[in-house]
Amino acid sequence: MNETGLYIKMCLAGFGLAQLAENIVADHLQEGRLVEVLTDWQPPPVPVTLLYPHQRFLSPAVRAFAEWMSEVV
């Protein structure tokens, strides 16, 4: 079990709160097993860095991903 799975399991057992991506717990939220709290609060943004070898050939897929990342971040 990964950490996210453990966080969900602990929340379902009533052991506290967890900050999780909504898409990961959507089924639990829809079925009422988990309840969203602090709906007005948003965590600070997490810095994202994309590293790749600058002098090497980049595949079109990697290049497209890097360009997309630079637009959305």
Buried (B, 14 or more C-beta within 10 A) or exposed (E): EEEEEEBBEEBEEEEEEBEBEEEEBEEBEEEEEBEEEEEEEEEEEEEEEEEEEEEEEEEEEEEEBEEEEEEEE
